């Protein structure tokens, strides 16, 4: 089983949006998927899941609220992919999530208000022994190509990988999620292509990390 965790220091950086999209596209590709919503205070992905069920939207995604990553792993029920939607804050539990995940995705916007706490979170995880190869930044809610390039440079200079592409800031992404869909299920071809490219980059990164771990015998 592969485990991909989405972590952030703050809300509003598309953490849950990307976690949902990865789950949907993995399920569409034939994998059995479980999403663990670890934000017991909000449970926004639980609410999204209810909207998806109400709308009879396929593929079906199994989503469950958990108090921690160990509980989520214990209830993965043989899934091919466990997607962990972490709380909208980095805390002491974030390190445990990172240690037990194959890939840690750190979504961020382009503003310094987003970039600085995201990099601090990565620095904290790296300082605690999480391999830098296991950390991957994703750009989301981006306004322009120039904004994306500047954010990418900031993260690269800090010593971290950034996934190719970005998810632009568009109301259409919010609308489809209000319907229980993922950002990759948006109706506009160009916006769909933006989101799908980012999610494919996450799939490729997770697969690469699994291969690396197998070679290392871990």
C-alpha positions in Angstrom: 0.0 0.0 0.0 1.2 3.5 -0.9 0.5 6.3 1.6 0.5 10.0 0.4 0.0 12.7 3.0 -1.1 16.3 2.4 0.2 18.6 5.1 0.1 22.4 5.6 0.8 25.0 8.2 -2.4 27.0 7.3 -5.7 26.6 5.5 -6.6 28.0 2.1 -3.7 26.4 0.1 -5.7 23.6 -1.6 -4.5 20.8 0.7 -7.9 19.0 0.8 -8.6 19.9 -2.9 -5.5 18.1 -4.0 -6.0 15.2 -1.7 -9.5 14.6 -3.0 -8.3 14.9 -6.7 -5.5 12.4 -6.1 -8.0 9.9 -4.6 -10.5 10.4 -7.4 -8.0 10.0 -10.2 -6.3 7.0 -8.6 -9.7 5.3 -8.2 -10.5 6.2 -11.8 -7.3 4.4 -12.7 -8.5 1.2 -11.1 -6.8 1.4 -7.6 -8.7 0.9 -4.4 -8.4 4.1 -2.5 -9.1 5.2 1.1 -9.0 8.8 2.2 -8.3 9.5 5.9 -9.5 12.9 7.0 -7.4 13.8 10.1 -9.0 17.2 10.8 -11.5 16.0 13.4 -12.4 19.7 14.2 -13.6 20.5 10.7 -14.0 17.2 8.7 -14.4 19.1 5.5 -13.5 16.1 3.3 -16.1 14.1 5.2 -18.7 16.7 4.2 -17.4 16.7 0.6 -17.8 12.9 0.6 -21.4 13.2 1.7 -22.0 15.6 -1.2 -20.4 13.1 -3.6 -22.7 10.3 -2.3 -25.8 12.5 -2.5 -24.9 13.4 -6.1 -24.3 9.7 -7.0 -20.9 10.6 -8.4 -18.5 7.9 -9.6 -16.0 6.7 -8.9 -16.9 6.0 -5.3 -14.3 7.1 -2.8 -14.0 5.7 0.7 -13.5 8.5 3.2 -13.3 8.2 7.0 -12.5 10.5 9.9 -9.6 9.5 12.0 -7.9 10.8 15.2 -4.4 10.1 13.9 -2.3 8.4 11.2 -1.8 5.1 13.0 -5.6 4.7 13.4 -5.9 5.5 9.6 -3.3 2.9 8.7 -5.0 0.3 10.9 -8.3 0.9 9.1 -7.0 1.1 5.5 -8.6 -2.3 4.8 -6.1 -3.4 2.2 -6.4 -0.3 0.0 -3.9 0.2 -2.8 -3.5 3.9 -1.9 -4.1 5.7 1.4 -4.5 9.4 1.0 -4.1 11.4 4.3 -5.8 14.8 4.4 -4.0 16.3 7.4 -5.3 19.1 9.6 -4.9 22.7 8.3 -2.0 23.3 10.6 1.4 21.6 11.2 1.8 20.3 14.7 3.5 17.5 16.6 1.4 15.0 14.8 2.6 16.1 11.4 6.0 14.5 12.0 4.3 11.2 12.8 2.3 11.5 9.6 5.4 12.2 7.6 7.3 9.3 9.1 4.6 6.9 8.2 4.0 8.2 4.7 5.7 7.4 1.4 5.2 10.9 0.1 4.5 14.2 1.9 2.8 16.8 -0.3 3.1 20.5 0.9 0.7 22.7 -1.1 1.3 26.4 -1.2 0.1 29.5 -2.9 2.5 32.1 -4.3 2.4 34.8 -1.6 5.1 34.9 1.1 2.3 34.4 3.6 1.9 30.9 2.1 5.5 30.2 1.1 7.2 31.0 4.3 5.2 28.8 6.6 5.2 26.0 4.0 9.0 26.1 3.9 9.2 26.3 7.7 7.1 23.1 7.9 9.4 21.4 5.4 12.5 22.6 7.3 11.0 21.2 10.5 10.3 17.8 9.0 13.7 17.7 7.3 15.4 18.6 10.6 13.6 15.8 12.3 14.9 13.2 9.9 12.4 13.1 7.1 14.3 12.6 3.8 14.1 15.6 1.5 13.2 13.2 -1.4 10.0 12.4 0.4 8.8 16.0 0.5 7.1 17.6 -2.6 5.7 21.1 -2.9 2.7 21.8 -5.1 1.7 25.2 -6.4 -2.0 26.0 -6.2 -4.3 29.1 -6.4 -1.8 30.7 -8.7 -2.7 33.8 -10.7 -0.1 33.9 -13.5 2.8 32.0 -15.0 5.2 34.7 -13.6 3.8 34.2 -10.1 4.3 30.4 -10.4 7.9 30.9 -11.6 8.7 33.2 -8.7 7.2 30.8 -6.2 9.0 27.8 -7.8 12.3 29.7 -7.5 11.7 30.5 -3.8 11.1 26.9 -3.0 13.9 25.5 -5.1 16.3 27.9 -3.4 15.2 26.6 -0.1 16.3 23.1 -1.3 13.0 21.4 -2.1 11.3 19.8 -5.1 8.3 21.4 -6.7 5.9 19.4 -8.8 5.6 20.5 -12.4 2.7 22.7 -13.3 0.2 24.5 -11.0 -3.5 24.8 -10.2 -4.7 28.3 -11.1 -7.0 30.3 -9.0 -10.5 29.9 -10.6 -14.0 29.9 -9.1 -14.9 26.9 -11.2 -12.7 24.7 -9.0 -14.6 25.8 -5.9 -17.9 25.2 -7.7 -17.2 21.6 -8.6 -16.1 20.8 -5.1 -19.3 22.3 -3.8 -21.0 19.5 -5.9 -18.9 16.8 -4.4 -16.5 16.6 -7.3 -12.7 16.9 -7.5 -10.8 19.7 -9.2 -9.9 17.2 -12.0 -13.7 16.8 -12.7 -14.1 20.5 -13.6 -16.1 21.0 -16.9 -13.7 23.3 -18.6 -11.0 21.5 -20.6 -8.2 23.9 -20.0 -8.8 24.0 -16.2 -9.2 20.2 -16.2 -5.8 19.9 -18.0 -4.1 22.1 -15.4 -5.4 20.0 -12.5 -4.8 16.7 -14.1 -1.1 17.6 -14.9 -0.5 18.4 -11.2 -2.2 15.2 -10.0 -0.2 13.1 -12.5 3.0 14.6 -11.1 1.9 13.5 -7.6 1.2 9.9 -8.9 4.6 9.8 -10.6 6.3 11.1 -7.4 4.6 8.6 -5.2 5.5 5.8 -7.6 9.1 6.9 -7.6 9.3 7.0 -3.8 8.0 3.5 -3.6 10.6 2.2 -6.1 13.3 4.0 -4.1 12.2 2.4 -0.9 12.0 -1.1 -2.4 15.6 -0.6 -3.7 16.7 0.4 -0.2 14.9 -2.6 1.3 12.7 -0.5 3.6 
